[in-house]
Amino acid sequence: MAATTVPHFCNDLGVEKIIVGVKEFKCMGARAPYDHPHVFLDMGGDTEVICPYCSTLYVNDSALGALDTDPPSCLVEPESAQ
């Protein structure tokens, strides 16, 4: 079993940009039942990536913790991200 869980982020607020503290994560659009397929995104050497489903721009800020987002509340708790 993996030692860490890949964080899931959502865009319930419908904002254009979400700042995150990680470079690898899953985007699910809005929370269920309005979610899209949970797509794994990896920024690699870049500092931003656009979700191909919902067009949310994710920007990395290394000053944030792995589970922190701006705006707040975009993290989806592991048990509800399934």
MDTraj code that builds the backbone (N, CA, C; nanometers):
import mdtraj as md
import numpy as np

residues = "MET ALA ALA THR THR VAL PRO HIS PHE CYS ASN ASP LEU GLY VAL GLU LYS ILE ILE VAL GLY VAL LYS GLU PHE LYS CYS MET GLY ALA ARG ALA PRO TYR ASP HIS PRO HIS VAL PHE LEU ASP MET GLY GLY ASP THR GLU VAL ILE CYS PRO TYR CYS SER THR LEU TYR VAL ASN ASP SER ALA LEU GLY ALA LEU ASP THR ASP PRO PRO SER CYS LEU VAL GLU PRO GLU SER ALA GLN".split()
xyz = np.array([
    [0.0838, -0.1173, 0.0000],
    [0.0000, 0.0000, 0.0000],
    [0.0888, 0.1242, 0.0000],
    [0.0439, 0.2291, -0.0675],
    [0.1215, 0.3532, -0.0770],
    [0.1321, 0.4201, 0.0587],
    [0.2460, 0.4835, 0.0795],
    [0.2693, 0.5518, 0.2074],
    [0.1934, 0.6828, 0.2161],
    [0.1660, 0.7440, 0.1015],
    [0.0949, 0.8707, 0.1022],
    [-0.0246, 0.8631, 0.0081],
    [-0.1203, 0.9465, 0.0325],
    [-0.2383, 0.9546, -0.0513],
    [-0.2275, 1.0783, -0.1394],
    [-0.2649, 1.0643, -0.2650],
    [-0.2635, 1.1777, -0.3564],
    [-0.3815, 1.2677, -0.3196],
    [-0.3547, 1.3963, -0.2899],
    [-0.4668, 1.4835, -0.2533],
    [-0.5622, 1.5072, -0.3705],
    [-0.6889, 1.5196, -0.3373],
    [-0.7929, 1.5534, -0.4349],
    [-0.8364, 1.6967, -0.4069],
    [-0.8486, 1.7748, -0.5141],
    [-0.8962, 1.9119, -0.5000],
    [-1.0220, 1.9299, -0.5840],
    [-1.1098, 2.0191, -0.5383],
    [-1.2327, 2.0485, -0.6110],
    [-1.2469, 2.1988, -0.6274],
    [-1.3338, 2.2359, -0.7182],
    [-1.3581, 2.3772, -0.7447],
    [-1.5068, 2.4066, -0.7317],
    [-1.5615, 2.3823, -0.6133],
    [-1.7031, 2.4113, -0.5877],
    [-1.7352, 2.5591, -0.6046],
    [-1.6363, 2.6442, -0.5813],
    [-1.6586, 2.7888, -0.5885],
    [-1.6607, 2.8406, -0.7319],
    [-1.6115, 2.7611, -0.8248],
    [-1.6091, 2.8027, -0.9647],
    [-1.5059, 2.9110, -0.9931],
    [-1.3977, 2.9128, -0.9154],
    [-1.2946, 3.0144, -0.9366],
    [-1.2066, 2.9765, -1.0556],
    [-1.1395, 3.0733, -1.1121],
    [-1.0519, 3.0513, -1.2272],
    [-0.9218, 2.9840, -1.1868],
    [-0.8710, 3.0163, -1.0651],
    [-0.7397, 2.9704, -1.0223],
    [-0.7441, 2.9216, -0.8787],
    [-0.6754, 2.8085, -0.8532],
    [-0.6592, 2.7566, -0.7175],
    [-0.5096, 2.7401, -0.6930],
    [-0.4618, 2.7961, -0.5830],
    [-0.3212, 2.7851, -0.5462],
    [-0.3085, 2.6679, -0.4501],
    [-0.2129, 2.5782, -0.4790],
    [-0.1956, 2.4559, -0.4010],
    [-0.0504, 2.4413, -0.3576],
    [-0.0284, 2.3611, -0.2547],
    [0.1053, 2.3410, -0.2020],
    [0.1747, 2.2165, -0.2551],
    [0.1156, 2.1486, -0.3529],
    [0.1744, 2.0275, -0.4107],
    [0.1796, 2.0407, -0.5628],
    [0.2561, 1.9535, -0.6253],
    [0.2663, 1.9542, -0.7712],
    [0.1997, 1.8325, -0.8347],
    [0.1605, 1.7353, -0.7532],
    [0.0909, 1.6163, -0.8022],
    [-0.0367, 1.5974, -0.7210],
    [-0.1488, 1.5850, -0.7900],
    [-0.2782, 1.5773, -0.7214],
    [-0.3839, 1.5330, -0.8201],
    [-0.5068, 1.5161, -0.7713],
    [-0.6199, 1.4869, -0.8584],
    [-0.7197, 1.6014, -0.8523],
    [-0.7714, 1.6367, -0.9681],
    [-0.8797, 1.7353, -0.9772],
    [-1.0072, 1.6583, -1.0056],
    [-1.1137, 1.6965, -0.9367],
    [-1.2424, 1.6299, -0.9582],
    [-1.3519, 1.7280, -0.9992],
    [-1.3129, 1.8512, -1.0356],
    [-1.4137, 1.9509, -1.0704],
    [-1.4843, 1.9948, -0.9438],
    [-1.6156, 1.9902, -0.9429],
    [-1.6932, 2.0180, -0.8223],
    [-1.7149, 1.8865, -0.7474],
    [-1.7629, 1.8959, -0.6251],
    [-1.7923, 1.7741, -0.5479],
    [-1.9116, 1.7006, -0.6100],
    [-1.9149, 1.5706, -0.5847],
    [-2.0240, 1.4861, -0.6355],
    [-2.1584, 1.5428, -0.5900],
    [-2.2579, 1.5386, -0.6713],
    [-2.2691, 1.4646, -0.7961],
    [-2.2288, 1.5452, -0.9194],
    [-2.1640, 1.6582, -0.9018],
    [-2.1286, 1.7456, -1.0141],
    [-1.9832, 1.7312, -1.0559],
    [-1.9184, 1.6256, -1.0089],
    [-1.7772, 1.6065, -1.0389],
    [-1.7557, 1.5554, -1.1812],
    [-1.6319, 1.5703, -1.2278],
    [-1.5922, 1.5108, -1.3545],
    [-1.4986, 1.3943, -1.3225],
    [-1.4542, 1.3164, -1.4218],
    [-1.3597, 1.2085, -1.3900],
    [-1.2415, 1.2644, -1.3102],
    [-1.2019, 1.1941, -1.2076],
    [-1.0935, 1.2397, -1.1207],
    [-0.9619, 1.2204, -1.1944],
    [-0.9061, 1.3300, -1.2443],
    [-0.7891, 1.3257, -1.3305],
    [-0.6624, 1.3600, -1.2509],
    [-0.5588, 1.2783, -1.2683],
    [-0.4299, 1.3016, -1.2029],
    [-0.3561, 1.4085, -1.2810],
    [-0.3111, 1.5117, -1.2110],
    [-0.2351, 1.6203, -1.2727],
    [-0.0971, 1.6272, -1.2091],
    [0.0034, 1.6467, -1.2909],
    [0.1424, 1.6549, -1.2453],
    [0.2054, 1.7765, -1.3110],
    [0.2477, 1.8732, -1.2310],
    [0.3085, 1.9945, -1.2839],
    [0.4506, 1.9720, -1.3342],
    [0.5134, 1.8637, -1.2912],
    [0.6509, 1.8385, -1.3321],
    [0.7405, 1.9540, -1.2912],
    [0.8172, 2.0083, -1.3844],
    [0.9063, 2.1199, -1.3568],
    [0.8382, 2.2554, -1.3625],
    [0.7117, 2.2574, -1.4007],
    [0.6372, 2.3832, -1.4095],
    [0.5774, 2.4207, -1.2744],
    [0.5178, 2.5365, -1.2677],
    [0.4537, 2.5815, -1.1442],
    [0.3027, 2.5955, -1.1601],
    [0.2497, 2.5528, -1.2760],
    [0.1055, 2.5582, -1.2959],
    [0.0617, 2.4539, -1.3968],
    [-0.0661, 2.4175, -1.3876],
    [-0.1254, 2.3220, -1.4803],
    [-0.2750, 2.3526, -1.4890],
    [-0.3330, 2.3269, -1.6058],
    [-0.4764, 2.3476, -1.6276],
    [-0.5445, 2.2114, -1.6374],
    [-0.6531, 2.1951, -1.5627],
    [-0.7297, 2.0715, -1.5697],
    [-0.7962, 2.0623, -1.7079],
    [-0.7769, 1.9498, -1.7790],
    [-0.8364, 1.9380, -1.9127],
    [-0.9884, 1.9220, -1.9119],
    [-1.0478, 1.8917, -1.7975],
    [-1.1929, 1.8758, -1.7895],
    [-1.2652, 2.0047, -1.7526],
    [-1.2197, 2.0707, -1.6462],
    [-1.2940, 2.1878, -1.5962],
    [-1.2216, 2.3202, -1.6198],
    [-1.1008, 2.3148, -1.6757],
    [-1.0204, 2.4329, -1.7086],
    [-0.9766, 2.5141, -1.5872],
    [-0.9804, 2.4548, -1.4684],
    [-0.9286, 2.5231, -1.3498],
    [-0.7768, 2.5315, -1.3619],
    [-0.7223, 2.6500, -1.3374],
    [-0.5783, 2.6696, -1.3354],
    [-0.5289, 2.6439, -1.1940],
    [-0.4377, 2.5485, -1.1801],
    [-0.3755, 2.5192, -1.0515],
    [-0.2345, 2.5767, -1.0530],
    [-0.2023, 2.6530, -0.9489],
    [-0.0713, 2.7161, -0.9372],
    [-0.0060, 2.6673, -0.8090],
    [0.1196, 2.6253, -0.8184],
    [0.1922, 2.5770, -0.7016],
    [0.2555, 2.6919, -0.6265],
    [0.2395, 2.6897, -0.4948],
    [0.3081, 2.7821, -0.4037],
    [0.3731, 2.6958, -0.2976],
    [0.5048, 2.6820, -0.3045],
    [0.5759, 2.5925, -0.2134],
    [0.5689, 2.6386, -0.0684],
    [0.5233, 2.7605, -0.0432],
    [0.5070, 2.8083, 0.0944],
    [0.3839, 2.7480, 0.1609],
    [0.2919, 2.6936, 0.0808],
    [0.1721, 2.6296, 0.1362],
    [0.2035, 2.4862, 0.1758],
    [0.1304, 2.4356, 0.2717],
    [0.1420, 2.2947, 0.3097],
    [0.0786, 2.2066, 0.2033],
    [0.1062, 2.0784, 0.2079],
    [0.0571, 1.9848, 0.1070],
    [-0.0954, 1.9815, 0.0967],
    [-0.1649, 2.0121, 0.2035],
    [-0.3108, 2.0062, 0.2027],
    [-0.3756, 2.1440, 0.2097],
    [-0.2961, 2.2478, 0.1860],
    [-0.3471, 2.3856, 0.1904],
    [-0.3824, 2.4340, 0.0504],
    [-0.4866, 2.5158, 0.0417],
    [-0.5276, 2.5752, -0.0854],
    [-0.5685, 2.7199, -0.0638],
    [-0.5621, 2.7963, -0.1693],
    [-0.6124, 2.9337, -0.1699],
    [-0.6920, 2.9497, -0.2981],
    [-0.8229, 2.9634, -0.2903],
    [-0.9037, 2.9829, -0.1713],
    [-0.9106, 2.8563, -0.0856],
    [-0.9368, 2.8761, 0.0435],
    [-0.9475, 2.7607, 0.1340],
    [-1.0663, 2.6717, 0.0965],
    [-1.0695, 2.5556, 0.1477],
    [-1.1803, 2.4585, 0.1340],
    [-1.1854, 2.3878, -0.0009],
    [-1.0766, 2.3886, -0.0782],
    [-1.0749, 2.3155, -0.2044],
    [-1.0232, 2.1726, -0.1875],
    [-0.9701, 2.1398, -0.0708],
    [-0.9256, 2.0037, -0.0433],
    [-1.0469, 1.9153, -0.0194],
    [-1.0477, 1.7984, -0.0821],
    [-1.1533, 1.7010, -0.0595],
    [-1.0972, 1.5949, 0.0335],
    [-1.1646, 1.5698, 0.1442],
    [-1.1187, 1.4709, 0.2414],
    [-1.1087, 1.3343, 0.1758],
    [-1.0059, 1.2553, 0.2095],
    [-0.9827, 1.1268, 0.1410],
    [-1.1035, 1.0341, 0.1317],
    [-1.1822, 1.0219, 0.2375],
    [-1.2961, 0.9293, 0.2338],
    [-1.4062, 0.9756, 0.1405],
    [-1.4155, 1.1063, 0.1118],
    [-1.5199, 1.1543, 0.0225],
    [-1.4712, 1.1723, -0.1204],
    [-1.3441, 1.1433, -0.1467],
    [-1.2886, 1.1612, -0.2802],
    [-1.2965, 1.0355, -0.3643],
    [-1.3404, 0.9275, -0.3082],
    [-1.3400, 0.7985, -0.3783],
    [-1.4222, 0.8015, -0.5028],
])
top = md.Topology()
chain = top.add_chain()
for i, resn in enumerate(residues, 1):
    res = top.add_residue(resn, chain, resSeq=i)
    for name in ("N", "CA", "C"):
        top.add_atom(name, md.element.get_by_symbol(name[0]), res)
traj = md.Trajectory(xyz[None], top)
